Amino acid sequence: MSMYGPFLVDVMAFLTTLVAVYLVGNFLVMNLVSGWVKKRGLDETIHDVADSVAHILVVFAAFAIALTVAGFPSFLTAFATLGGALALAIGFASQELISNFVSGLFILKDKPFKKGDWIEWSNGSGTVDEIDLRVTRIKTFDNELITVSNSELANNAVKNPVAHDTLRLKFVFGIGYEDDIEEATSIIMEEARKHDQILEEPGPSVRLTELGDSSVGLQSRIWIKDPARSDFVKTRSTFVQNVKERFDEEGIDIPYPNRTLSGKLEVEEF
């Protein structure tokens, strides 16, 4: 029994140090991390991730300190070597995963968009359904669910039309060359001012922007408040319909392109 005495003492020293360092370290580090995250007003998801990383570091530190105190240098060396090898292997195998993870942290911190926002990017558009640390889930306007890697959204241009309280909409009305431009402009402005979803400030405006092959283009610019895609589509649709009906009442033409084909057809007899 006496031959195992020193070993048992070392084991007891290891276990005692492990538990003590873990409990004290976990208490101190967790409080520091929680305070740091709350002070900077970071997202709850980042808070959870920071807690998980801090917990892992405390566990590793507790093992390393306990092995040192217990006098197990060989175990400590093996532990450090194994940890380094595992970290290297995991790093090579999960480069894309790490990239998405880091991109997710930046998205949550910088907040270029949030859950419920309507966004557009190079490969599509939709409403943000969920932001995870690896991917962002987006519901399309056809009610399909798209899973997009965070690195794609973080490293490319993303348009967020609802990031601000107001949104400007543009639509070009084409009228005939024989029609009165001032009268058509007045009708467009009247219908914009009558629409209850179109803001008075900033006010609507109309500009002549196109001289096409068969029509004169009048671009209307209107502003809506608290934009969402459903509001945007509905407001633009009713506004355009109202203008079209007024044009019809006032005899203003909305022409369509005309093409004239000329030539001759020769028929050969055999």
Disulfide bonds with the S-S distance in Angstrom:
none
